[in-house]
Amino acid sequence: MINATFKLDWQGDAFTGRLQRELSRAVRQAAGKVRNKAVELLNVTGKAATRDLNRSSGKAFKGMNPTQKNALIFSNGMAKIKGLKTIKSVKTGASLTMGGSHNGMKGIYWYGSPLNRWVQSSPAGSPPHKQHGDLQKVVIEYSQGNYKAKIGPQQGLKYARIQELGGKGLIRLPPRPYMRPAFESQQEAIMFQFALALQRAAK
């Protein structure tokens, strides 16, 4: 939360108009900075560390269609990765194969459609690893004449909230915040934008 108090002694329609324009500009600049930081925090991939588990070329894969290749990648991983467990939902039938380790890597799990690959989860408390990039589609919604901005993941990403705050799905996930750290890291820059807005309006 940012708290700041500014006292203005200027009056008149010209100043009021300039102030409104500059404050709107400051909100847009500040929102953009938070959005860009969130995208940056979500740019660490979870696929590179498990590249050797996801190879789909060679004699074993020759002549296979994509579905068959995915099945072989899955079974090869099941044989190589230690400590994997599969959890299945009684209600939906959905399953999750996770919790494995391989070559010093921990937190390996099977990411189904659309990736169908072994990936590595980020440590608890850190931003989620980038898997297919949907979380990076951070959007900004403006209201109240562009004096208010709401920044967050696009609508429809059901897992976005549980990644940020943690919660219970098939398993209990710890928080992996990305929006809160993005906002907190930009507080000084945000205050600078509003101070600059007042300076410009006063000219």
Beta strands, then each sheet from edge to edge (+ up, - down):
strand 1: 85-88
strand 2: 95-98
strand 3: 100-102
strand 4: 105-111
strand 5: 117-120
strand 6: 138-143
strand 7: 148-153
strand 8: 167-168
strand 9: 172-173
sheet 1: 1+ 2-
sheet 2: 3+ 4- 5+
sheet 3: 6+ 7-
sheet 4: 8+ 9-
end
